[in-house]
C-alpha cells in the first residue's frame, strides 16, 4: 500500500476500545514509515474540527424535559464542567424542553448560551425534539441547521436510554463532524418493550442478568452509533460493562459521572428566603423526596392513558404505601430524636402532591407539626441552595442526592427496583454506604444509618468530599477526551 492508502486503511478499520486520537496518530505514523510526517499532518487535518482562530463550539443535546430538576440540571452541569477545564468553549443547546423557568435560569446563568428548542404544535403542546428533523434526518427547525454548521462537535448529555442516539447519527451523517457522549445509562433489563422487565430489580440482580445476555443483545443501529462515537462515557459502570461485553468499539468507553455533578449554581437568595419563611435553620432540618415506581407522564402531559400506563400504575399502586411507610418512619424517628424540622421536596412536578397524600397526611400529629410541605415545583438552583443548608437529604429519586453531595451535604439514595441501573453510580463514586435498595431495607435501617451521619457530621461531610474528589478526577478525563477530539 502507498502511504496515503495506509492512512485511509486505518481510518476505515474498527477502532479498539480505549484507542484514542494520540494512539491513532502513533499507529498511523509507524505504519507509514518514512512518510510519517506528511501522514501525521493529514491525520491532524482529518481529526481536527475546530476552526483556527476561534473558540470551539459545542452543540449540546440535552435538557430532555423540564418536569424533572435532574433533567434541567444536566445541562448547566455539563456546561460548567466543560468550562472548568475548557473555559473558551462556546455552547449551543439543542433542547427537548425548557419550560417551568428552566430557559430563564439557563439564560440568566449563561448569557451567551444559544438555545434551539422544539416549537408548539397547533394543539398548543410542545412538539418532541425529534420533529426538528425531517424523515431523512435533515434539520428543519429554525436555527438548527445553523447550529449544525457552526458546531465543531455534538455532545449527547446525561440521561437514561441514550435517547438522542439517532440525532447524533444524523448530525454526523450530514456534517462529517464528530460526536461524543457524556454520562448516559443503557439498562438492557428494566422497563417495557422487547425482553425488558417492567418490575426491574436490585442492582445486584440487574448485574447478574446483564452478564447472562448473549453478546449479540445490543441492536445493530445502537452498536454502529456507539462504534462511531469519538468517546462514550456512561454514568455508571454497569452500562459501561454491558457495552464492553457486547463488543462496542468506540475509542473511549469509560465511566463518567452524571453531568448533574458539575452543576454548582445556587439561588441562595430564593433558597434563604424560603428557609426563613418556613423556619428551617441552617443545618437543622432534613429534606425528603418521595417517588412512585413509575412516573405518571400521561398525567403530567395531559394525554390519554394507554395500556402501558395502566401497567405502570398497577406497579406503583401496589408499592406506594409500603415504600412511603419507610420514609414516614425515618421522618418520625428524626423529628422525635432531634425536634428538628423536615421539608418534603419535589424532584419532579408530580411529587409535591404525592408528598402530601403519601407522606405528610399519614404522619402522627406530633411529627406532622414539624414538617414543611413544599407544595410547588422549583428549579435545581433553588434546590441546591436548600440542600446545601440541610442536615441531610433522604431521596427516593436519583438526582437530589447528587445535588446535595455536590454541595457537601450527606445524602441517601433509596433506590426502587424500577429506577434502572443508574443508581450504581453511587457505588462508583464511593458512597455505597448511602445507597439503599428499598425492597431490601427497612425504615429503621435507614434511620440507623442517618443517625450515624447526624452523630458524626464532620466525618460524613468528609465522606461526601472524598466522593466529589473522585468525581472531579473523572470529569477532568471527560473534558480531556472532548478537548482532544476537537483539538
Backbone torsions as a table, in degrees:
resi	resn	phi	psi	omega
1	UNK	NA	146.9	172.2
2	UNK	-73.8	167.9	178.9
3	UNK	-58.2	-42.4	179.8
4	UNK	-65.2	-41.6	178.0
5	UNK	-61.8	-35.8	-178.5
6	UNK	-64.5	-46.6	-178.3
7	UNK	-67.6	-37.5	177.7
8	UNK	-67.9	-34.4	176.3
9	UNK	-58.6	-44.7	-178.3
10	UNK	-68.3	-34.3	177.0
11	UNK	-63.2	-31.2	-175.5
12	UNK	-84.7	-15.7	-173.6
13	UNK	-78.9	149.9	171.1
14	UNK	-58.6	137.1	-175.4
15	UNK	-97.7	126.6	-178.4
16	UNK	-66.8	153.6	178.3
17	UNK	-57.2	139.3	177.3
18	UNK	79.4	1.4	175.5
19	UNK	-80.9	116.8	-179.7
20	UNK	-102.1	-177.2	-175.1
21	UNK	-61.5	-39.4	-179.9
22	UNK	-65.5	-40.6	176.1
23	UNK	-60.1	-40.4	-179.9
24	UNK	-61.6	-46.2	-178.0
25	UNK	-63.0	-40.7	178.8
26	UNK	-63.2	-47.0	-178.9
27	UNK	-61.4	-43.4	-178.9
28	UNK	-66.1	-40.7	-178.8
29	UNK	-66.0	-42.4	178.3
30	UNK	-61.9	-42.8	-178.2
31	UNK	-66.3	-30.2	-175.4
32	UNK	-85.1	-13.3	176.8
33	UNK	61.0	-117.8	-174.8
34	UNK	-66.2	-19.8	-178.4
35	UNK	-89.8	16.3	-171.2
36	UNK	-57.3	-44.6	-175.0
37	UNK	-65.8	-50.7	177.4
38	UNK	-64.4	-34.7	178.9
39	UNK	-66.7	-39.3	178.6
40	UNK	-62.2	-40.4	178.2
41	UNK	-61.9	-40.1	178.3
42	UNK	-65.3	-42.6	179.7
43	UNK	-63.4	-40.6	178.4
44	UNK	-60.6	-41.4	179.9
45	UNK	-64.2	-42.2	-178.1
46	UNK	-70.8	-34.6	-174.6
47	UNK	-87.1	-17.5	-176.8
48	UNK	-92.3	138.5	179.7
49	UNK	-121.4	-24.2	-178.8
50	UNK	-67.6	134.8	179.7
51	UNK	-77.9	136.2	-178.5
52	UNK	-60.3	142.9	173.2
53	UNK	84.3	3.6	175.9
54	UNK	-140.4	157.2	-178.8
55	UNK	-67.3	144.7	179.3
56	UNK	-63.7	146.2	-179.2
57	UNK	-115.8	127.0	-176.4
58	UNK	-112.7	125.3	172.9
59	UNK	-92.8	110.0	-176.8
60	UNK	-99.6	117.7	175.6
61	UNK	-93.7	111.9	-176.0
62	UNK	-167.6	-151.2	-175.9
63	UNK	47.5	57.9	-171.7
64	UNK	-59.2	-38.9	178.7
65	UNK	-159.7	165.2	-176.8
66	UNK	-113.4	8.3	179.0
67	UNK	-91.1	8.3	-177.2
68	UNK	-140.3	120.8	-176.3
69	UNK	-66.1	-22.3	175.0
70	UNK	-68.1	-43.7	178.5
71	UNK	-67.5	-28.6	172.6
72	UNK	-72.2	-45.3	-172.8
73	UNK	-70.6	-22.8	176.2
74	UNK	-53.6	-39.4	-172.5
75	UNK	-70.4	-55.3	176.8
76	UNK	-61.8	-29.7	177.3
77	UNK	-63.5	-44.3	178.8
78	UNK	-64.8	-44.5	-178.7
79	UNK	-62.8	-48.1	-178.3
80	UNK	-66.2	-37.4	178.3
81	UNK	-61.5	-46.8	-179.4
82	UNK	-68.3	-41.7	-179.4
83	UNK	-63.7	-26.1	-179.0
84	UNK	-61.5	-38.4	-177.6
85	UNK	-114.1	-10.7	178.1
86	UNK	-135.4	67.4	-169.5
87	UNK	-64.9	-20.7	-178.5
88	UNK	-81.3	-7.8	-175.8
89	UNK	-63.2	141.6	172.6
90	UNK	-107.1	155.6	-173.5
91	UNK	-132.4	140.1	165.6
92	UNK	-121.3	126.8	-179.8
93	UNK	-98.0	121.2	170.6
94	UNK	-95.7	98.9	-168.3
95	UNK	-97.4	154.1	172.1
96	UNK	-93.7	-39.4	-179.5
97	UNK	-161.3	127.8	-178.5
98	UNK	-130.9	40.0	178.5
99	UNK	-86.1	-169.0	178.4
100	UNK	56.8	27.0	178.9
101	UNK	88.0	0.3	-177.6
102	UNK	-64.8	-41.7	-179.6
103	UNK	-62.8	-43.7	-179.7
104	UNK	-64.4	-38.9	177.6
105	UNK	-62.3	-43.9	179.7
106	UNK	-64.7	-43.9	-179.0
107	UNK	-67.6	-34.7	177.7
108	UNK	-67.0	-38.9	-176.2
109	UNK	-83.6	-30.6	-177.0
110	UNK	-133.0	80.4	-173.6
111	UNK	-58.7	-26.0	-177.6
112	UNK	-90.4	-1.4	-177.7
113	UNK	-71.3	127.9	173.9
114	UNK	-97.8	132.9	-176.7
115	UNK	-117.5	126.8	174.8
116	UNK	-113.1	119.5	-172.2
117	UNK	-128.5	161.3	173.7
118	UNK	-65.4	158.4	177.0
119	UNK	-100.3	170.1	177.1
120	UNK	-87.7	143.1	176.8
121	UNK	-79.0	-178.1	-179.0
122	UNK	-65.2	-20.5	178.4
123	UNK	-86.2	1.4	178.5
124	UNK	87.3	-5.3	-178.9
125	UNK	-86.7	147.3	177.2
126	UNK	-68.8	128.3	-179.2
127	UNK	-78.2	156.7	-179.2
128	UNK	-69.8	149.3	-177.9
129	UNK	-61.5	-24.9	179.7
130	UNK	-65.5	-22.5	179.2
131	UNK	-73.9	-4.5	178.1
132	UNK	-78.5	-5.4	175.1
133	UNK	-117.1	151.3	175.0
134	UNK	-83.6	-175.8	-174.0
135	UNK	-66.1	-19.1	178.2
136	UNK	-95.2	4.2	178.8
137	UNK	83.5	18.4	178.3
138	UNK	-95.2	143.4	-177.9
139	UNK	-69.4	131.5	178.4
140	UNK	-124.4	-13.7	-179.5
141	UNK	-74.9	148.5	179.1
142	UNK	-55.9	126.8	175.0
143	UNK	88.1	-13.9	-174.8
144	UNK	-75.8	-40.8	178.2
145	UNK	-60.7	-40.9	178.2
146	UNK	-64.5	-37.8	178.3
147	UNK	-64.1	-42.1	177.9
148	UNK	-62.1	-39.6	-178.7
149	UNK	-67.7	-40.7	-174.8
150	UNK	-79.3	-31.9	-174.2
151	UNK	-67.6	144.2	174.0
152	UNK	-91.8	-20.4	-178.3
153	UNK	-160.3	151.2	173.0
154	UNK	-110.9	133.8	-178.6
155	UNK	-116.8	129.3	172.5
156	UNK	-87.2	118.7	-177.8
157	UNK	-77.1	177.3	-178.3
158	UNK	-63.7	148.8	179.0
159	UNK	165.4	-179.0	179.8
160	UNK	-102.0	139.1	168.5
161	UNK	86.2	2.4	178.6
162	UNK	54.1	51.2	-165.8
163	UNK	-65.6	-31.7	-174.6
164	UNK	-102.5	25.4	-176.6
165	UNK	-61.3	-37.8	179.7
166	UNK	-65.9	-30.4	178.9
167	UNK	-72.8	-33.2	172.7
168	UNK	-60.9	-46.4	-178.7
169	UNK	-62.2	-40.6	-180.0
170	UNK	-64.3	-42.7	178.2
171	UNK	-59.6	-47.5	-177.9
172	UNK	-66.4	-40.0	-179.3
173	UNK	-63.6	-38.6	-176.7
174	UNK	-80.6	-32.6	-171.7
175	UNK	-112.0	-21.9	-173.9
176	UNK	75.1	5.1	-178.1
177	UNK	-87.7	157.9	-176.7
178	UNK	-77.0	165.0	174.0
179	UNK	-142.5	158.6	178.9
180	UNK	-149.3	173.3	-174.7
181	UNK	-129.4	129.3	-179.3
182	UNK	-116.1	90.9	168.2
183	UNK	79.4	61.7	175.4
184	UNK	-114.2	168.0	176.5
185	UNK	-119.3	141.9	172.3
186	UNK	-128.5	102.6	-178.8
187	UNK	-102.2	110.0	-177.5
188	UNK	-83.3	0.9	-174.5
189	UNK	-109.1	-50.4	-170.3
190	UNK	-78.5	148.0	171.3
191	UNK	115.4	-158.2	-176.1
192	UNK	-119.4	155.2	177.2
193	UNK	94.4	145.2	178.4
194	UNK	59.5	-133.2	-180.0
195	UNK	-101.6	22.2	178.8
196	UNK	-72.9	158.4	-178.4
197	UNK	-111.2	112.1	-179.5
198	UNK	-61.1	-23.4	-179.4
199	UNK	-81.0	-15.6	-179.0
200	UNK	67.0	-139.1	-179.7
201	UNK	169.2	172.6	173.6
202	UNK	-67.1	164.3	178.5
203	UNK	-61.5	-38.8	178.1
204	UNK	-63.8	-39.9	178.8
205	UNK	-66.1	-43.9	178.6
206	UNK	-60.6	-42.0	179.9
207	UNK	-61.1	-44.4	180.0
208	UNK	-62.0	-43.2	-177.8
209	UNK	-71.6	-34.2	176.5
210	UNK	-63.4	-41.1	-178.1
211	UNK	-65.7	-19.7	-179.3
212	UNK	-92.5	-4.6	-179.5
213	UNK	-70.0	147.7	175.2
214	UNK	-66.7	154.6	-177.6
215	UNK	-70.2	-5.5	177.3
216	UNK	-102.6	15.1	-174.4
217	UNK	-66.8	-40.8	-177.8
218	UNK	-66.4	128.7	-177.0
219	UNK	-68.3	152.5	-172.4
220	UNK	-61.3	-41.3	-177.9
221	UNK	-61.6	-47.1	178.9
222	UNK	-64.8	-41.3	178.7
223	UNK	-58.9	-45.7	-179.0
224	UNK	-63.0	-39.9	179.7
225	UNK	-66.3	-42.2	177.9
226	UNK	-65.4	-42.6	-178.7
227	UNK	-60.7	-31.3	-177.7
228	UNK	-88.6	-6.7	179.5
229	UNK	-68.6	143.2	175.1
230	UNK	-66.6	-32.4	177.3
231	UNK	-160.9	153.5	174.6
232	UNK	-141.2	115.3	175.7
233	UNK	-106.5	123.4	176.0
234	UNK	-97.3	145.7	-171.0
235	UNK	-80.8	1.0	170.5
236	UNK	-152.2	161.9	-172.7
237	UNK	-78.1	-16.6	179.7
238	UNK	-66.8	-44.0	175.8
239	UNK	-63.8	-43.1	178.5
240	UNK	-57.4	-48.1	-177.2
241	UNK	-67.2	-35.9	175.7
242	UNK	-60.3	-47.6	-178.3
243	UNK	-67.1	-36.9	176.2
244	UNK	-64.3	-43.6	179.2
245	UNK	-62.5	-33.9	179.3
246	UNK	-78.5	-3.1	175.4
247	UNK	83.4	22.4	177.3
248	UNK	-59.0	139.6	-169.3
249	UNK	-121.2	24.6	172.0
250	UNK	-60.1	144.9	-177.7
251	UNK	-57.1	-34.5	-179.8
252	UNK	-127.3	114.8	177.5
253	UNK	-130.3	99.6	-171.5
254	UNK	-142.2	168.0	171.0
255	UNK	-73.9	132.7	174.6
256	UNK	-144.7	120.8	-170.7
257	UNK	-58.3	152.8	172.6
258	UNK	-47.2	134.4	-176.1
259	UNK	-69.1	-10.6	172.8
260	UNK	-56.6	-30.6	177.4
261	UNK	-61.9	-18.4	-179.7
262	UNK	-86.1	-10.3	-175.6
263	UNK	-80.8	117.3	176.5
264	UNK	-112.4	8.6	177.6
265	UNK	-62.1	140.0	176.3
266	UNK	-145.9	126.0	174.9
267	UNK	-94.8	77.8	-175.8
268	UNK	-66.0	-32.1	-179.5
269	UNK	-62.4	-47.9	179.9
270	UNK	-69.9	-42.4	-179.5
271	UNK	-64.1	-45.6	-179.8
272	UNK	-64.7	-37.9	178.8
273	UNK	-63.7	-40.3	179.4
274	UNK	-66.8	-42.4	-179.8
275	UNK	-62.9	-43.9	-177.8
276	UNK	-65.6	-38.9	-178.7
277	UNK	-73.9	-15.4	-178.9
278	UNK	-118.0	15.2	175.2
279	UNK	54.7	58.0	177.5
280	UNK	-118.6	84.7	-175.5
281	UNK	-65.4	149.4	178.9
282	UNK	-52.6	122.0	176.0
283	UNK	74.9	13.2	-176.5
284	UNK	-130.8	34.6	176.3
285	UNK	-152.1	157.4	-179.7
286	UNK	-111.6	136.8	173.4
287	UNK	-103.1	136.5	178.0
288	UNK	-130.9	143.9	-178.1
289	UNK	-128.0	117.5	177.8
290	UNK	-84.3	170.8	177.8
291	UNK	-164.9	140.4	167.8
292	UNK	-82.6	158.5	-179.5
293	UNK	-67.4	-25.3	172.6
294	UNK	-135.1	136.2	178.2
295	UNK	-72.0	129.3	179.6
296	UNK	-81.2	74.0	-175.6
297	UNK	-62.2	-30.0	-180.0
298	UNK	-63.8	-32.0	175.6
299	UNK	-73.8	-43.6	-177.6
300	UNK	-61.1	-42.4	-175.6
301	UNK	-101.4	8.9	173.9
302	UNK	52.7	53.6	178.1
303	UNK	-120.8	163.1	-179.3
304	UNK	-61.4	144.3	179.0
305	UNK	-81.1	126.9	-179.1
306	UNK	-107.4	-175.4	-175.2
307	UNK	-64.2	-39.1	177.4
308	UNK	-64.3	-40.1	176.4
309	UNK	-59.0	-42.5	180.0
310	UNK	-64.0	-38.8	177.6
311	UNK	-64.9	-44.4	177.9
312	UNK	-61.9	-44.1	179.8
313	UNK	-60.8	-38.7	-179.7
314	UNK	-62.2	-40.8	178.3
315	UNK	-66.8	-43.6	179.1
316	UNK	-64.3	-45.9	-176.7
317	UNK	-62.8	-34.9	-178.1
318	UNK	-66.9	-26.3	-172.7
319	UNK	-117.3	-4.5	-172.9
320	UNK	-60.2	-39.6	-178.5
321	UNK	-73.0	-48.5	-178.3
322	UNK	-64.4	-37.5	178.0
323	UNK	-63.9	-47.9	-172.2
324	UNK	-83.8	-13.9	170.4
325	UNK	-61.9	-34.8	179.0
326	UNK	-69.2	-39.0	177.4
327	UNK	-67.5	-38.7	177.7
328	UNK	-64.0	-36.5	178.1
329	UNK	-65.2	-41.4	178.0
330	UNK	-61.1	-45.9	179.6
331	UNK	-60.8	-46.7	-177.2
332	UNK	-61.2	-45.8	-177.4
333	UNK	-71.0	-33.6	177.0
334	UNK	-65.5	-48.5	-178.2
335	UNK	-63.0	-45.2	-177.3
336	UNK	-70.4	-26.8	179.4
337	UNK	-83.0	-30.3	-171.9
338	UNK	-118.1	-20.8	-170.9
339	UNK	61.3	17.0	175.9
340	UNK	-82.6	174.5	-178.2
341	UNK	-100.7	161.4	-179.2
342	UNK	-126.9	139.7	176.8
343	UNK	-118.1	125.0	172.3
344	UNK	-86.3	134.9	-171.6
345	UNK	-127.6	144.7	176.6
346	UNK	-99.0	119.5	169.6
347	UNK	-81.6	-27.2	174.6
348	UNK	-125.9	160.4	-174.6
349	UNK	-57.8	-40.5	-174.8
350	UNK	-71.7	-13.7	-173.0
351	UNK	-78.6	-16.1	175.8
352	UNK	-65.5	-54.5	176.3
353	UNK	-65.4	-31.7	177.1
354	UNK	-60.7	-42.3	180.0
355	UNK	-60.4	-36.6	-179.2
356	UNK	-67.7	-50.8	-172.8
357	UNK	-80.9	-31.5	-174.4
358	UNK	-98.6	-14.3	-176.6
359	UNK	-123.3	-68.9	-169.0
360	UNK	-64.1	-47.6	-175.6
361	UNK	-62.3	-20.1	-176.3
362	UNK	-103.6	7.3	179.0
363	UNK	-82.5	152.8	172.5
364	UNK	-60.7	150.2	-176.0
365	UNK	-58.6	-38.2	-177.7
366	UNK	-69.5	-20.1	178.2
367	UNK	-92.0	-41.9	-175.2
368	UNK	-55.7	-35.0	-177.6
369	UNK	-66.1	-16.7	179.6
370	UNK	-98.3	7.0	-174.2
371	UNK	-108.4	129.6	177.6
372	UNK	-100.7	123.8	178.0
373	UNK	-94.5	115.2	172.8
374	UNK	-80.2	103.9	-171.0
375	UNK	-87.6	-14.2	-178.7
376	UNK	-119.3	158.9	178.9
377	UNK	-73.0	164.0	-178.9
378	UNK	-145.9	-176.9	179.7
379	UNK	-110.0	159.3	-175.0
380	UNK	-64.9	-24.7	179.2
381	UNK	-72.6	-34.0	174.4
382	UNK	-73.2	-39.7	176.1
383	UNK	-57.2	-42.9	179.4
384	UNK	-61.1	-39.9	179.6
385	UNK	-64.4	-36.4	178.6
386	UNK	-74.5	-49.7	-178.0
387	UNK	-61.1	-34.8	-179.2
388	UNK	-63.1	-25.8	-178.2
389	UNK	-100.9	-1.3	-179.7
390	UNK	-77.5	158.9	174.0
391	UNK	-73.5	-36.0	178.0
392	UNK	-167.8	166.4	177.7
393	UNK	-128.7	132.8	174.0
394	UNK	-122.1	116.3	-170.7
395	UNK	-130.5	138.5	170.6
396	UNK	-88.3	-10.2	176.7
397	UNK	-106.8	160.1	-162.3
398	UNK	-84.6	-27.4	-168.8
399	UNK	-94.6	-22.1	175.5
400	UNK	-61.1	-42.2	174.8
401	UNK	-61.7	-34.1	176.6
402	UNK	-61.7	-48.2	-179.6
403	UNK	-60.2	-43.5	-178.6
404	UNK	-64.7	-49.7	-177.7
405	UNK	-62.8	-37.4	177.0
406	UNK	-57.1	-32.7	-179.0
407	UNK	-101.2	15.8	171.2
408	UNK	87.6	4.2	-177.1
409	UNK	-93.4	131.0	175.9
410	UNK	-58.6	137.9	-175.2
411	UNK	-148.5	136.5	177.8
412	UNK	-104.4	137.6	170.0
413	UNK	-108.7	112.8	178.4
414	UNK	-98.2	104.0	-167.8
415	UNK	-89.1	130.3	172.7
416	UNK	-90.4	149.9	-172.0
417	UNK	-67.2	-16.1	179.4
418	UNK	-88.2	0.1	-170.9
419	UNK	-93.3	36.7	174.9
420	UNK	55.9	-172.7	-176.7
421	UNK	-87.8	2.7	-173.1
422	UNK	-62.2	-25.0	-179.4
423	UNK	-62.9	-17.0	177.2
424	UNK	-59.1	-21.7	-179.9
425	UNK	-57.8	-29.2	-178.3
426	UNK	-69.3	-34.3	172.5
427	UNK	-69.9	-39.1	-176.5
428	UNK	-62.9	-32.6	-179.3
429	UNK	-93.3	-0.9	172.1
430	UNK	96.6	22.3	177.7
431	UNK	-121.0	46.4	-179.6
432	UNK	-59.4	-28.9	179.5
433	UNK	-66.9	-16.0	-179.0
434	UNK	-105.6	13.6	178.2
435	UNK	-111.4	127.9	-178.5
436	UNK	-128.1	140.2	169.5
437	UNK	-92.1	119.6	-170.9
438	UNK	-61.3	-32.3	-179.1
439	UNK	-82.2	-4.2	-178.6
440	UNK	-120.7	14.8	-179.5
441	UNK	-140.9	162.0	177.6
442	UNK	-113.0	164.9	174.4
443	UNK	-59.7	-36.8	178.9
444	UNK	-64.3	-37.6	179.1
445	UNK	-69.7	-38.2	175.9
446	UNK	-64.1	-43.5	179.0
447	UNK	-62.5	-40.6	-179.4
448	UNK	-59.8	-42.0	177.8
449	UNK	-68.2	-39.3	178.9
450	UNK	-65.5	-39.0	178.8
451	UNK	-59.3	-38.6	176.9
452	UNK	-64.0	-41.8	177.8
453	UNK	-60.9	-43.0	-179.2
454	UNK	-67.5	-33.6	-177.6
455	UNK	-75.9	-26.9	-176.4
456	UNK	-126.6	65.5	-173.9
457	UNK	-61.6	-40.6	-178.4
458	UNK	-65.4	-42.8	179.5
459	UNK	-64.3	-39.0	-178.4
460	UNK	-68.5	-40.6	178.5
461	UNK	-70.2	-31.4	175.3
462	UNK	-67.5	-35.0	176.8
463	UNK	-63.1	-43.5	176.7
464	UNK	-65.5	-40.8	-179.1
465	UNK	-65.5	-38.0	177.6
466	UNK	-63.9	-38.7	177.2
467	UNK	-62.5	-42.7	-179.4
468	UNK	-68.2	-27.8	174.5
469	UNK	-64.4	-40.9	176.7
470	UNK	-65.5	-40.4	178.5
471	UNK	-60.4	-46.8	-177.3
472	UNK	-63.7	-36.1	177.4
473	UNK	-63.9	-43.8	179.0
474	UNK	-68.0	-37.7	177.9
475	UNK	-62.7	-39.8	178.8
476	UNK	-61.0	-39.2	178.2
477	UNK	-64.9	-39.6	179.3
478	UNK	-62.7	-45.3	-178.9
479	UNK	-69.6	-34.9	177.2
480	UNK	-62.0	-40.4	178.0
481	UNK	-64.1	-40.9	176.9
482	UNK	-63.7	-47.8	-176.9
483	UNK	-62.1	-41.6	-178.8
484	UNK	-65.8	-34.0	-178.8
485	UNK	-66.7	-37.7	-174.8
486	UNK	-101.3	1.6	-177.1
487	UNK	-63.7	NA	NA
